[in-house]
């Protein structure tokens, strides 16, 4: 197997081992109801802020919608915790289903305090039914740190699906040619 094929599998294999070794149980996860984007360093400088996550879309009738959050708002803090990226936002929200929390946002260049009562994820797929792998905080943080460290390096090893399909087709063709040669070689004996 080529080195590039092995390297892009490493994070997936690591995560599958972490998840496979963990118990599952029913757990409610908090839900805010926004789609967000991380802010680049130039954007943070332009907005004159040190941290925050841009709200790109608010889901209708979601807790965020009911609280008055709008597209273009920047979430700076939730429940007193600074939000620096999307993973911070998800981490703070998911552990507080049903709780009323304070939120500091920036709207049109001005800070604004709001309150929002978080919802709980609605049942659907396994990820929404509350059957979440119970990963200890230490394991989660270690995995997150490792993925952040190798994140940009992994991208150069991940081959697009079309390339993989093409390579698989070529390998199948080579295998068929080898099978044919073996058959022809055994018939001549």
C-alpha positions in Angstrom: 0.0 0.0 0.0 1.3 3.5 -0.9 2.5 5.7 1.9 -0.1 8.4 1.0 -2.9 5.9 1.4 -1.7 4.9 4.8 -1.2 8.5 6.1 -4.7 9.7 5.3 -6.2 6.7 7.1 -4.2 7.3 10.4 -6.6 9.9 11.9 -9.7 7.9 10.9 -8.2 4.7 12.4 -7.2 6.5 15.6 -10.7 7.9 16.0 -12.3 4.6 15.4 -10.2 2.9 18.1 -11.0 5.7 20.6 -14.8 5.4 19.8 -14.8 1.6 19.7 -13.3 1.3 23.2 -15.9 3.6 24.8 -19.3 2.8 26.2 -22.5 4.3 24.8 -25.4 5.6 26.8 -28.3 8.0 26.4 -27.1 11.6 26.8 -28.9 14.8 25.9 -26.8 17.3 24.1 -27.5 21.1 24.1 -28.6 22.8 20.9 -28.3 26.5 19.9 -29.4 26.3 16.3 -26.8 28.2 14.4 -24.3 27.6 11.6 -21.1 29.3 12.3 -17.7 30.1 10.7 -14.4 30.6 12.4 -12.9 34.0 12.0 -9.4 34.4 10.5 -6.8 36.5 12.2 -7.3 39.4 9.6 -11.0 39.3 10.3 -10.4 39.5 14.1 -8.2 42.5 13.6 -10.6 44.2 11.2 -13.4 43.7 13.8 -11.1 44.8 16.6 -11.8 41.7 18.7 -9.6 39.0 20.1 -11.9 36.0 19.7 -15.3 35.0 18.4 -17.3 32.9 16.0 -19.3 34.4 13.1 -23.0 33.4 13.0 -23.6 32.6 9.3 -27.1 31.3 9.6 -29.8 31.0 12.4 -32.2 28.1 12.1 -35.8 29.1 12.2 -37.6 28.5 15.6 -34.3 27.5 17.2 -33.2 28.7 20.6 -30.9 31.2 18.9 -33.8 32.5 16.8 -36.0 32.8 19.8 -33.3 34.7 21.7 -32.9 37.2 18.7 -29.5 36.1 17.4 -29.0 37.0 13.8 -26.7 36.2 10.8 -23.7 38.4 11.0 -23.5 38.4 14.8 -20.2 37.4 16.4 -20.5 35.2 19.5 -17.7 36.2 21.9 -18.7 34.4 25.1 -21.3 31.8 26.2 -21.9 31.5 29.9 -18.7 33.4 30.8 -16.5 31.2 28.6 -14.6 32.8 25.7 -15.5 31.4 22.3 -12.5 31.2 19.9 -13.7 28.8 17.3 -16.6 26.5 16.4 -15.3 23.6 18.6 -15.5 25.9 21.6 -19.0 26.9 20.7 -20.1 23.3 20.3 -18.4 22.2 23.6 -20.1 24.9 25.7 -23.5 24.4 24.1 -23.5 20.6 24.1 -23.0 20.2 27.9 -25.9 22.6 28.8 -29.2 21.3 27.3 -32.2 23.1 28.6 -30.2 25.7 30.5 -30.6 29.4 30.3 -27.2 30.9 29.6 -25.7 34.4 29.2 -24.3 35.3 25.8 -22.0 38.2 24.8 -22.2 39.0 21.1 -20.9 41.7 18.8 -23.6 43.2 16.5 -22.7 45.9 14.1 -19.5 46.7 15.9 -21.1 47.0 19.4 -21.1 44.5 22.2 -24.5 43.2 23.3 -25.5 40.8 26.2 -28.3 38.3 25.5 -29.9 35.3 27.3 -30.7 32.1 25.5 -32.3 28.9 26.8 -30.6 26.1 25.0 -32.6 23.3 23.5 -31.8 19.6 23.1 -30.9 17.9 19.9 -34.0 16.3 18.3 -33.9 12.6 17.7 -32.9 11.5 14.2 -29.7 9.6 13.3 -27.6 7.9 15.9 -25.7 11.1 16.5 -29.0 12.8 17.4 -30.6 10.1 19.4 -28.4 10.8 22.4 -26.3 7.6 22.0 -23.0 9.3 22.1 -19.7 7.6 22.9 -18.7 8.5 26.4 -15.1 9.8 25.8 -13.4 11.2 28.9 -12.6 14.9 28.7 -8.9 14.0 28.8 -9.1 11.7 25.8 -11.3 14.2 23.9 -8.8 17.0 24.5 -5.8 14.8 23.6 -7.5 13.7 20.3 -8.5 17.3 19.5 -5.0 18.5 20.2 -3.5 15.8 17.9 -5.9 16.6 15.1 -5.2 20.3 15.3 -1.4 19.6 15.2 -1.6 17.3 12.1 -4.6 19.0 10.5 -2.9 20.9 7.7 -0.4 18.1 7.1 -3.2 15.6 6.6 -4.8 17.6 3.8 -1.9 17.0 1.5 -2.3 13.2 2.0 -6.0 13.0 1.5 -6.7 12.0 -2.1 -10.0 13.1 -3.6 -12.5 10.3 -4.0 -12.4 10.5 -7.8 -8.7 9.9 -7.7 -9.1 6.9 -5.4 -11.8 5.4 -7.7 -9.6 5.9 -10.7 -6.7 4.2 -9.0 -9.0 1.4 -7.8 -10.2 0.8 -11.4 -6.6 0.7 -12.6 -5.7 -1.8 -9.9 -8.7 -4.0 -10.8 -7.6 -3.9 -14.5 -4.0 -4.9 -13.6 -5.4 -7.7 -11.4 -7.6 -9.0 -14.3 -4.6 -8.9 -16.6 -2.5 -10.8 -14.2 -5.3 -13.4 -13.8 -5.5 -13.7 -17.5 -1.7 -14.3 -17.8 -1.8 -16.9 -15.1 -4.7 -18.7 -16.9 -2.8 -18.6 -20.2 0.3 -19.9 -18.5 -1.4 -22.8 -16.8 -3.2 -23.8 -20.1 0.1 -24.1 -22.0 1.5 -26.6 -19.6 
